[in-house]
């Protein structure tokens, strides 16, 4: 049986995976927003609005 090989290291692999996932999500959101005719500033405003709605709803576990 072959031993598991880490991409970077045991501790950095999860951070690497999260960063790849976030980058993929950001790319998809950016592409979808461009298809809707929004520029980067408008996309940022939409994100801020959605984040504030989520934060104020009490669904977050930190606040």
N, C-alpha and C positions, 0 to 999 in steps of 0.2 A: 504494500500500500504506500502511496506517495504522501509525504508529509505536506501539510498546508504551507504554501509560500505566501508571504505578505507582499503587497505591492510596494509599500514604503517601510512600515514597521507596524508592530502590533498596536501601538497607541495612535499612530498617525493615520492608519487606514480608515477608521470611522470618520475622522475629520475630512479626509480626502473625499470620501463618499458623499458626505453632506455638502461639501463645496461643489462637487460635480452636479449633484441634484439641484442645488440652488441656482447654479449657472444655467442648467437646462430649463428650469422653470422661468428664469428671467428672460432667456432667449425666446421661449414660446410666448410669454406675455407680451414682450416687445413686438414680436412678429404679428400677433393678433391685434394689438393696438394700432400698428401701422396700417393693417388692413382696414381698420375702422376709420382711418384718416387722422389719427391723433399723432402729435409729435411727442418727443421725449418729455417735455415739460408737462404736457397734459397727462401723459401716462403716469408721471410722478405724482401729480395731483390726485389722480384716481386712486393710486396706491395709498397715499396718505389718508384720503377720505375713508377707504375701506379699513385701514388699520385703526383709525380713530373710532369707527363704528364698532369694530371688534373689541377694542380696548375698553370702551365705555359700556359695552353690553355686559361685562362681568364674566365673560366666558374664559378670560385669561386666568391662569393659575398663579400669576405673580403679583397681582394688584388687589 
